[in-house]
Amino acid sequence: MKSNIKILAILLGIAFVFSFSSCERLKFDEDENASVRNARNALQEYETDGGDFVFLKSLLGRTYQEAIDYITQHGYVESETQNKYEDAETDSISKILTLYQEGQYLQNAALSVKNDDFDTLFAVFKNWLLDMRNSSSYLQLNRTSYEYSIGWGNGYQSFDSPEQFLDALESLQSIDDINQASFAAYDNEAYWYSLDLSGHMKGVYLQIRNERINNPLPEVPTVNLTEEYLEKDILIAKVDYMTFEYGGFYSMNVTNKQNEGNEIPFLADYMSPGDFGYIKLYYRDQSNLLMDGSIIWAGCGELNFPETFVKGNSSNTYVPEYTMKRGLSFPSDRISYIDADGSYVQDVDESDNDLGYIWQTLSAQDEFMSYYEQTSKKVAVYLYQPSVGVGDPYDWYYMVFVER
């Protein structure tokens, strides 16, 4: 299940409208007699001091005018197309920067290079990927995808690291050898990165986006953890999909409680969103509603129940015995995803780290660990996507259920 979710999220990030910048410019030899590998050989010795990747990311969070002032200081001039700027100091390549004005502060910017020469495009693609690989952002990535397709309908080949990815691309000889090569990732500060080399479009496209710059997560009220919150049957917690930030909890009692077994007995009512769908999760029967959320294709659904969430003060009260933050093992046998039918997922993609991040978040919360310590049942994690299709992962979050 999780691999499909991740593929969906990555594919959503490959609808690009992009541009290009330069802090340290890469020179391309225009001599027709020069080796066609000159650009690649030069890049083997390339050492980044930030480069275009860091330059582009540094624009986000500025006001639109501040961003314009900054890029003009770095050699960009306004083009005939609105919100696009050209690098006035280009050498043998055309570089375009696009700024998307979507709020008070710039939250979306892109770079692009269009060229008929494959080696030029590959050199730019490799340059930008190395910029990212050598930046501090690389250490914060929590989901990554490196993949390419050599032709329409041939599927994608995936890789585990930028080094493996670039080694595979080195064997390609021309623009006709590739349909698309793509890097996509998120980090724990809600940045979304996309880098794409398109044979069909004959271009390289880099985009960095962070909607939380203008739309931060809402504040969750803090409460004293009295019996009113800690002596219920079920605790339902929220964890943000993009950042794994804690979104609070809701606790409730259920009827006909089942004490035996090691799984929460879910009953699910799911309608796939052809246009409008929903997910309803119950405890055993329809008298015990745990979650009710609409799901809209290319729109935005909403959580109808629970409606309110609060949080206790996070502390180290329960942390040392369980959490990975102290170097202890992750309790893989005690936490699992559930599908839309309410069944526990038995096989999780080994490359999936989301459960670990969720555990790190929740194991620092007294309310969660209070429930967790009093049960032998697996914690259940459901990825709620109120928007799907061309929906927005910034709207997604994990619903986490633990039975006391």
C-alpha atoms as one frame of an Amber mdcrd trajectory, in Angstrom:
protein
   0.000   0.000   0.000   2.663   2.498   1.041   4.692   2.098  -2.124   1.584
   3.030  -4.137   0.983   6.057  -1.939   4.550   7.207  -2.395   4.420   6.728
  -6.162   1.214   8.794  -6.293   2.803  11.561  -4.270   5.882  11.560  -6.467
   3.883  11.617  -9.695   1.923  14.586  -8.410   5.210  16.423  -8.125   6.130
  15.912 -11.790   3.604  18.361 -13.272   6.207  21.074 -13.824   6.188  24.633
 -15.054   9.837  25.656 -14.460  12.960  27.902 -14.814  16.788  28.275 -14.145
  19.264  30.405 -12.118  22.981  30.548 -11.528  25.237  31.410  -8.604  28.214
  29.531 -10.011  27.895  29.271 -13.757  28.986  26.194 -15.653  30.815  27.003
 -18.915  29.948  25.014 -22.023  32.465  24.719 -24.849  30.931  25.822 -28.136
  33.822  24.547 -30.283  32.264  22.113 -32.764  35.425  19.983 -32.678  35.375
  19.624 -28.893  34.594  16.267 -27.337  30.884  15.676 -26.841  31.788  14.588
 -23.296  33.498  17.829 -22.300  30.516  18.997 -20.230  30.328  15.679 -18.378
  34.091  15.574 -17.737  33.984  19.073 -16.293  31.154  18.099 -13.980  33.127
  15.160 -12.583  35.353  17.747 -10.910  32.474  20.017  -9.991  32.347  21.106
  -6.347  29.253  23.026  -5.351  29.132  25.995  -3.005  25.355  25.915  -3.148
  24.768  26.647  -6.798  21.389  26.976  -8.457  19.560  24.683  -6.042  20.412
  26.791  -2.993  19.880  30.008  -4.960  16.363  28.931  -5.931  15.467  27.752
  -2.439  16.726  31.024  -0.949  14.019  32.912  -2.859  11.184  31.211  -0.993
   9.941  33.117   2.021  10.759  36.524   0.546   8.081  38.934  -0.551   7.581
  38.967  -4.299   9.352  42.317  -4.617  12.224  41.199  -2.391  12.680  38.155
  -4.619  12.715  40.318  -7.756  15.267  42.680  -6.217  17.463  39.729  -5.258
  17.417  38.016  -8.647  18.121  41.248 -10.538  21.194  41.662  -8.362  22.250
  38.222  -9.571  22.026  38.873 -13.284  18.383  38.293 -14.192  16.259  40.570
 -16.352  12.514  40.505 -16.892  11.358  38.626 -19.996   8.359  39.300 -22.202
   6.406  36.587 -20.361   4.857  37.614 -17.058   6.650  36.360 -13.923   9.577
  34.997 -15.969  13.152  36.271 -15.864  16.108  35.509 -18.102  19.723  35.184
 -17.036  21.372  38.085 -18.849  24.811  36.502 -18.502  24.054  33.163 -20.141
  26.863  31.479 -22.011  25.753  28.818 -24.486  22.510  27.942 -22.736  19.227
  29.750 -22.178  18.225  29.963 -18.518  14.790  31.020 -17.309  13.570  31.703
 -13.763   9.844  31.663 -12.954   8.332  33.170  -9.800   4.781  32.185  -8.852
   2.963  34.896  -6.898   0.517  32.934  -4.732   0.482  34.759  -1.401   2.214
  37.376   0.694   5.504  35.494   0.509   6.996  33.591  -2.396   6.271  29.891
  -1.900   6.918  28.469  -5.367   9.771  29.080  -7.804  11.216  27.200 -10.754
  14.172  27.011 -13.116  14.417  25.642 -16.642  16.831  25.077 -19.486  15.709
  24.237 -23.017  18.286  22.853 -25.450  18.513  20.377 -28.338  21.873  19.020
 -27.198  21.581  16.044 -24.840  25.002  16.525 -23.247  24.161  20.094 -22.371
  20.880  19.033 -20.777  22.516  16.148 -18.954  25.247  18.439 -17.627  22.664
  20.867 -16.248  20.596  18.022 -14.771  23.671  16.541 -13.081  24.778  19.970
 -11.881  21.435  20.620 -10.183  21.262  17.143  -8.674  24.764  17.585  -7.229
  23.733  20.989  -5.895  20.971  19.260  -3.966  23.138  16.300  -2.931  25.797
  18.585  -1.426  23.389  20.954   0.305  22.154  20.764   3.886  18.669  20.072
   2.494  19.750  16.565   1.478  20.107  15.502   5.113  16.497  16.553   5.790
  14.845  14.569   2.976  12.276  12.096   4.246  10.931  10.794   0.939  12.918
  10.475  -2.271  12.439   9.035  -5.727  15.071   8.642  -8.465  13.716   7.097
 -11.653  13.810   7.240 -15.423  11.966   5.863 -18.426  13.611   5.193 -21.783
  10.393   5.304 -23.776   6.645   5.676 -23.631   4.958   2.649 -22.073   8.227
   1.064 -20.929   7.737   1.849 -17.250  10.189   3.471 -14.877  13.434   2.135
 -13.467  14.072   3.250  -9.886  17.290   3.864  -7.952  18.165   4.261  -4.297
  20.607   7.157  -4.439  21.645  10.089  -6.653  24.965   8.348  -7.310  23.284
   5.190  -8.663  20.881   7.348 -10.649  23.594   9.386 -12.352  25.698   6.306
 -13.087  22.755   4.790 -14.966  22.120   7.984 -16.923  25.776   8.167 -17.987
  25.142   5.325 -20.459  22.572   7.320 -22.440  23.848   8.813 -25.685  21.163
  11.113 -27.074  17.933  12.917 -26.332  16.104  10.109 -28.143  17.333   7.552
 -25.593  15.210   8.928 -22.775  11.599   9.761 -22.173  11.993  11.236 -18.699
  14.437  11.205 -15.780  13.053  12.502 -12.500  14.114  13.234  -8.955  11.400
  14.123  -6.453  11.495  14.519  -2.680  10.020  16.135   0.412  11.788  17.268
   3.546  10.652  17.693   7.133  10.223  21.455   6.727   7.464  21.005   4.104
   9.655  21.734   1.072   8.781  19.819  -2.082  11.563  19.337  -4.651  11.187
  18.238  -8.275  13.903  17.857 -10.911  13.058  16.535 -14.354  14.969  15.857
 -17.567  12.477  15.485 -20.405  13.491  14.044 -23.761  10.129  14.916 -25.283
  10.241  18.554 -24.094  14.025  18.800 -24.600  14.488  20.544 -21.305  15.570
  20.325 -17.687  13.172  21.594 -15.035  13.711  22.267 -11.338  10.967  23.375
  -8.955  10.952  24.069  -5.213   7.680  24.699  -3.415   6.514  25.151   0.173
   2.856  26.057   0.697   3.359  26.289   4.456   5.193  29.568   3.991   1.841
  31.301   3.500  -0.414  28.667   5.082   1.119  27.275   8.284  -0.573  24.464
  10.158  -3.182  25.712  12.652  -2.297  25.978  16.316  -3.566  23.091  18.459
  -4.854  24.000  21.959  -2.818  22.600  24.849  -4.691  20.967  27.748  -3.864
  19.445  31.105  -3.916  15.691  30.740  -6.638  14.808  33.218  -8.655  11.587
  33.397 -11.091  13.158  30.956  -8.437  12.634  28.257  -6.407   9.672  29.512
  -9.078   7.271  30.765 -10.981   6.740  27.518 -10.872   3.601  25.349  -9.378
   4.995  22.154  -6.959   7.817  21.370  -6.982   9.201  17.813  -3.975  11.344
  16.853  -3.113  13.431  13.786   0.361  13.664  12.224   1.060  15.919   9.242
   2.076  14.107   6.047   4.591  16.707   4.886   6.432  17.476   8.129   5.313
  14.770  10.595   4.277  17.596  12.896   1.900  16.619  15.686  -1.678  17.733
  15.056  -3.168  16.826  18.425  -5.478  14.064  19.626  -9.082  13.152  20.340
 -10.020  10.464  22.890 -13.309   8.603  23.159 -15.068   5.584  24.610 -16.593
   2.750  22.589 -19.249   0.128  23.288 -18.811  -3.618  22.961 -15.070  -3.325
  23.541 -12.996  -6.299  22.426 -10.099  -7.052  24.751  -8.636 -10.135  23.065
  -6.394 -10.077  20.002  -3.541  -7.799  18.968  -5.368  -5.643  16.403  -7.996
  -2.951  16.775 -11.224  -4.407  15.290 -12.039  -1.871  12.566 -15.167  -1.859
  10.445 -14.700   0.250   7.310 -17.092   1.964   4.929 -15.147   3.293   1.945
 -16.303   4.858  -1.308 -13.614   5.418  -3.915 -13.600   9.028  -5.183 -14.663
   8.769  -8.830 -15.499  12.392  -8.090 -16.747  12.320  -4.506 -15.916   9.589
  -2.035 -15.396   9.056   1.671 -13.800   6.915   4.350 -15.583   5.940   7.556
 -13.889   3.816  10.187 -15.785   2.236  13.084 -14.825   0.188  16.090 -16.521
  -3.208  15.490 -19.915  -1.786  14.423 -21.557   1.409  13.208 -22.432   2.553
  16.723 -18.739   3.382  17.299 -17.634   5.925  14.701 -13.881   6.614  14.907
 -13.357   8.627  11.741 -15.462  10.151   8.968 -13.784  12.040   6.143 -14.806
  12.988   2.618 -12.452  12.404  -0.320 -12.737  14.501  -3.465 -11.014  13.901
  -6.785  -9.113  17.033  -7.836 -10.700  18.912  -4.957 -10.477  18.982  -1.210
 -12.505  16.902   1.180 -12.623  17.420   4.911 -12.637  15.503   8.158 -16.152
  15.459   9.577 -15.265  13.448  12.683 -13.403  13.931  14.942 -13.909  17.683
  14.678 -11.671  18.937  17.501  -8.130  18.054  18.535  -6.040  19.103  21.531
  -2.579  18.227  22.762  -0.809  17.724  26.048   2.613  19.039  26.883   5.275
  16.906  25.241   7.926  15.654  27.633  10.388  12.864  28.223   8.126  11.091
  30.701   7.605   8.081  28.452  10.305   8.577  25.863  13.391   6.697  27.153
  11.819   3.229  27.199  10.596   3.259  23.618  11.668   5.971  21.287  14.330
   5.854  18.586  15.412   9.313  19.707  17.463   7.560  22.384  18.867   5.043
  19.934  16.476   2.231  20.877  14.850  -0.063  18.361  11.712   0.934  16.516
   8.752  -1.260  17.639   7.911  -2.551  14.159   5.671  -5.284  15.583   3.553
  -2.751  17.475   2.655  -0.213  14.779   1.254  -0.737  11.281  -0.590   0.913
   8.402  -4.206   0.024   7.748  -5.910   0.005   4.358  -9.196   1.663   3.452
 -10.945  -1.586   4.339  -9.648  -1.338   7.913  -7.269  -4.288   7.613  -3.716
  -4.115   8.931  -1.015  -4.047   6.253   1.383  -6.921   6.811   4.090  -6.095
   4.274   5.564  -2.612   4.297   8.081  -1.376   1.742  11.516  -1.626   3.383
  12.428   1.817   2.045   9.442   3.379   3.804  10.486   5.500   6.779   7.184
   7.202   7.525   6.239   4.902  10.395   9.548   5.717  12.042   8.964   9.453
  11.768   5.404   9.037  13.044   6.737   7.059  15.991   9.315   9.738  16.778
   6.574  12.354  16.834   4.054  10.451  18.919   6.456   8.816  21.362   7.305
  12.308  22.642   3.660  12.897  23.598   2.561  11.859  27.083  -1.023  11.211
  26.017  -0.038   8.815  23.250   2.454   6.873  25.372  -0.040   6.645  28.220
  -2.392   4.707  25.933   0.398   2.782  24.243   1.767   1.444  27.537  -1.626
   0.016  28.468  -2.279  -2.087  25.376  -0.938  -5.076  23.520  -2.791  -4.119
  20.333  -0.999  -2.680  17.345  -1.162   1.044  16.750  -3.039   1.622  13.465
  -1.943   4.318  10.977  -4.185   5.479   8.124  -3.080   8.009   5.505  -6.068
  10.294   4.964  -5.997  12.027   1.580  -8.953  14.412   1.384  -7.667  15.453
  -2.039  -6.548  12.887  -4.616  -5.913  12.799  -8.349  -4.310  16.202  -8.837
  -4.817  16.820  -5.131  -2.281  18.367  -2.841  -0.128  16.407  -0.336  -0.070
  19.540   1.812  -3.672  18.618   2.700  -2.837  15.049   3.699  -2.209  13.719
   7.188  -1.958  10.476   9.102  -4.744   9.378  11.441  -3.281   7.218  14.193
  -5.398   4.969  16.436  -4.263   3.418  19.709  -6.577   1.426  22.004  -6.062
   1.480  25.757
